[in-house]
Amino acid sequence: IWLISGTLSMCGALTFCELGTMFKRSGGEYQYIKAAYGHLASFLYLWVCGVVRNGMGCAAIALTFAHYFTDLFMNEDDKYFTVAKKVSSHWCYSNYNRGKH
């Protein structure tokens, strides 16, 4: 399994290397999709990445932090555990986004 996974990863990396040498414009995947499928597909890809992929990654980081942070101070049987988890998750998300603006 490791050999197959490593081979697939290497093929993907070499594909991106080849695409990077073919297109001299910046933009990465957006430019590749724009050249292959047109403006609409690249625009939709950009929005999906911005809203779904990046947003979900940030939410996963915030929820993981909230879970471990609240475990330090209280157990799951406490009646305020869910509230504390939501507050710490919101705090993590707002601090994470503060550095991006």
C-alpha positions as protocol buffer text, in pm:
chain_id: "A"
residue {
  index: 1
  type: ILE
  ca { x: 0 y: 0 z: 0 }
}
residue {
  index: 2
  type: TRP
  ca { x: 283 y: 242 z: 82 }
}
residue {
  index: 3
  type: LEU
  ca { x: 450 y: 177 z: -252 }
}
residue {
  index: 4
  type: ILE
  ca { x: 128 y: 236 z: -447 }
}
residue {
  index: 5
  type: SER
  ca { x: 47 y: 551 z: -249 }
}
residue {
  index: 6
  type: GLY
  ca { x: 399 y: 684 z: -292 }
}
residue {
  index: 7
  type: THR
  ca { x: 388 y: 618 z: -666 }
}
residue {
  index: 8
  type: LEU
  ca { x: 54 y: 799 z: -701 }
}
residue {
  index: 9
  type: SER
  ca { x: 184 y: 1094 z: -498 }
}
residue {
  index: 10
  type: MET
  ca { x: 496 y: 1112 z: -713 }
}
residue {
  index: 11
  type: CYS
  ca { x: 286 y: 1107 z: -1031 }
}
residue {
  index: 12
  type: GLY
  ca { x: 73 y: 1392 z: -898 }
}
residue {
  index: 13
  type: ALA
  ca { x: 378 y: 1596 z: -801 }
}
residue {
  index: 14
  type: LEU
  ca { x: 540 y: 1542 z: -1140 }
}
residue {
  index: 15
  type: THR
  ca { x: 216 y: 1642 z: -1312 }
}
residue {
  index: 16
  type: PHE
  ca { x: 208 y: 1969 z: -1121 }
}
residue {
  index: 17
  type: CYS
  ca { x: 576 y: 2027 z: -1205 }
}
residue {
  index: 18
  type: GLU
  ca { x: 501 y: 1979 z: -1573 }
}
residue {
  index: 19
  type: LEU
  ca { x: 200 y: 2210 z: -1561 }
}
residue {
  index: 20
  type: GLY
  ca { x: 404 y: 2471 z: -1375 }
}
residue {
  index: 21
  type: THR
  ca { x: 665 y: 2477 z: -1650 }
}
residue {
  index: 22
  type: MET
  ca { x: 400 y: 2497 z: -1924 }
}
residue {
  index: 23
  type: PHE
  ca { x: 208 y: 2794 z: -1777 }
}
residue {
  index: 24
  type: LYS
  ca { x: 412 y: 3102 z: -1697 }
}
residue {
  index: 25
  type: ARG
  ca { x: 123 y: 3283 z: -1523 }
}
residue {
  index: 26
  type: SER
  ca { x: 70 y: 3273 z: -1149 }
}
residue {
  index: 27
  type: GLY
  ca { x: -247 y: 3120 z: -1009 }
}
residue {
  index: 28
  type: GLY
  ca { x: -172 y: 2750 z: -990 }
}
residue {
  index: 29
  type: GLU
  ca { x: -475 y: 2523 z: -1015 }
}
residue {
  index: 30
  type: TYR
  ca { x: -700 y: 2813 z: -1116 }
}
residue {
  index: 31
  type: GLN
  ca { x: -492 y: 2878 z: -1428 }
}
residue {
  index: 32
  type: TYR
  ca { x: -475 y: 2509 z: -1518 }
}
residue {
  index: 33
  type: ILE
  ca { x: -852 y: 2465 z: -1496 }
}
residue {
  index: 34
  type: LYS
  ca { x: -908 y: 2791 z: -1684 }
}
residue {
  index: 35
  type: ALA
  ca { x: -689 y: 2670 z: -1972 }
}
residue {
  index: 36
  type: ALA
  ca { x: -853 y: 2327 z: -1983 }
}
residue {
  index: 37
  type: TYR
  ca { x: -1222 y: 2401 z: -1916 }
}
residue {
  index: 38
  type: GLY
  ca { x: -1276 y: 2776 z: -1947 }
}
residue {
  index: 39
  type: HIS
  ca { x: -1362 y: 3071 z: -1728 }
}
residue {
  index: 40
  type: LEU
  ca { x: -1679 y: 2936 z: -1566 }
}
residue {
  index: 41
  type: ALA
  ca { x: -1521 y: 2615 z: -1439 }
}
residue {
  index: 42
  type: SER
  ca { x: -1220 y: 2799 z: -1299 }
}
residue {
  index: 43
  type: PHE
  ca { x: -1443 y: 3059 z: -1132 }
}
residue {
  index: 44
  type: LEU
  ca { x: -1655 y: 2787 z: -969 }
}
residue {
  index: 45
  type: TYR
  ca { x: -1343 y: 2602 z: -857 }
}
residue {
  index: 46
  type: LEU
  ca { x: -1210 y: 2921 z: -698 }
}
residue {
  index: 47
  type: TRP
  ca { x: -1532 y: 2973 z: -503 }
}
residue {
  index: 48
  type: VAL
  ca { x: -1554 y: 2612 z: -391 }
}
residue {
  index: 49
  type: CYS
  ca { x: -1195 y: 2627 z: -266 }
}
residue {
  index: 50
  type: GLY
  ca { x: -1252 y: 2954 z: -87 }
}
residue {
  index: 51
  type: VAL
  ca { x: -1577 y: 2864 z: 79 }
}
residue {
  index: 52
  type: VAL
  ca { x: -1571 y: 2487 z: 127 }
}
residue {
  index: 53
  type: ARG
  ca { x: -1213 y: 2359 z: 131 }
}
residue {
  index: 54
  type: ASN
  ca { x: -1045 y: 2642 z: 320 }
}
residue {
  index: 55
  type: GLY
  ca { x: -1343 y: 2704 z: 545 }
}
residue {
  index: 56
  type: MET
  ca { x: -1374 y: 2339 z: 642 }
}
residue {
  index: 57
  type: GLY
  ca { x: -1003 y: 2318 z: 721 }
}
residue {
  index: 58
  type: CYS
  ca { x: -1026 y: 2617 z: 950 }
}
residue {
  index: 59
  type: ALA
  ca { x: -1337 y: 2476 z: 1117 }
}
residue {
  index: 60
  type: ALA
  ca { x: -1165 y: 2142 z: 1176 }
}
residue {
  index: 61
  type: ILE
  ca { x: -867 y: 2316 z: 1336 }
}
residue {
  index: 62
  type: ALA
  ca { x: -1096 y: 2525 z: 1556 }
}
residue {
  index: 63
  type: LEU
  ca { x: -1304 y: 2228 z: 1671 }
}
residue {
  index: 64
  type: THR
  ca { x: -999 y: 2016 z: 1744 }
}
residue {
  index: 65
  type: PHE
  ca { x: -844 y: 2296 z: 1947 }
}
residue {
  index: 66
  type: ALA
  ca { x: -1171 y: 2351 z: 2132 }
}
residue {
  index: 67
  type: HIS
  ca { x: -1202 y: 1984 z: 2220 }
}
residue {
  index: 68
  type: TYR
  ca { x: -851 y: 1955 z: 2364 }
}
residue {
  index: 69
  type: PHE
  ca { x: -862 y: 2297 z: 2529 }
}
residue {
  index: 70
  type: THR
  ca { x: -1187 y: 2227 z: 2714 }
}
residue {
  index: 71
  type: ASP
  ca { x: -1061 y: 1884 z: 2819 }
}
residue {
  index: 72
  type: LEU
  ca { x: -787 y: 2060 z: 3017 }
}
residue {
  index: 73
  type: PHE
  ca { x: -1033 y: 2239 z: 3243 }
}
residue {
  index: 74
  type: MET
  ca { x: -1352 y: 2031 z: 3258 }
}
residue {
  index: 75
  type: ASN
  ca { x: -1486 y: 1687 z: 3180 }
}
residue {
  index: 76
  type: GLU
  ca { x: -1761 y: 1601 z: 2932 }
}
residue {
  index: 77
  type: ASP
  ca { x: -2014 y: 1546 z: 3212 }
}
residue {
  index: 78
  type: ASP
  ca { x: -2011 y: 1913 z: 3306 }
}
residue {
  index: 79
  type: LYS
  ca { x: -2329 y: 2093 z: 3197 }
}
residue {
  index: 80
  type: TYR
  ca { x: -2131 y: 2387 z: 3051 }
}
residue {
  index: 81
  type: PHE
  ca { x: -1898 y: 2167 z: 2844 }
}
residue {
  index: 82
  type: THR
  ca { x: -2079 y: 2229 z: 2514 }
}
residue {
  index: 83
  type: VAL
  ca { x: -2090 y: 2605 z: 2571 }
}
residue {
  index: 84
  type: ALA
  ca { x: -1722 y: 2615 z: 2660 }
}
residue {
  index: 85
  type: LYS
  ca { x: -1638 y: 2412 z: 2352 }
}
residue {
  index: 86
  type: LYS
  ca { x: -1830 y: 2650 z: 2127 }
}
residue {
  index: 87
  type: VAL
  ca { x: -1672 y: 2957 z: 2286 }
}
residue {
  index: 88
  type: SER
  ca { x: -1318 y: 2824 z: 2255 }
}
residue {
  index: 89
  type: SER
  ca { x: -1387 y: 2713 z: 1898 }
}
residue {
  index: 90
  type: HIS
  ca { x: -1509 y: 3063 z: 1809 }
}
residue {
  index: 91
  type: TRP
  ca { x: -1206 y: 3215 z: 1980 }
}
residue {
  index: 92
  type: CYS
  ca { x: -970 y: 2993 z: 1780 }
}
residue {
  index: 93
  type: TYR
  ca { x: -1148 y: 3069 z: 1453 }
}
residue {
  index: 94
  type: SER
  ca { x: -1144 y: 3445 z: 1508 }
}
residue {
  index: 95
  type: ASN
  ca { x: -776 y: 3444 z: 1603 }
}
residue {
  index: 96
  type: TYR
  ca { x: -691 y: 3228 z: 1302 }
}
residue {
  index: 97
  type: ASN
  ca { x: -868 y: 3467 z: 1063 }
}
residue {
  index: 98
  type: ARG
  ca { x: -724 y: 3777 z: 1228 }
}
residue {
  index: 99
  type: GLY
  ca { x: -383 y: 3708 z: 1076 }
}
residue {
  index: 100
  type: LYS
  ca { x: -522 y: 3673 z: 723 }
}
residue {
  index: 101
  type: HIS
  ca { x: -658 y: 4026 z: 686 }
}
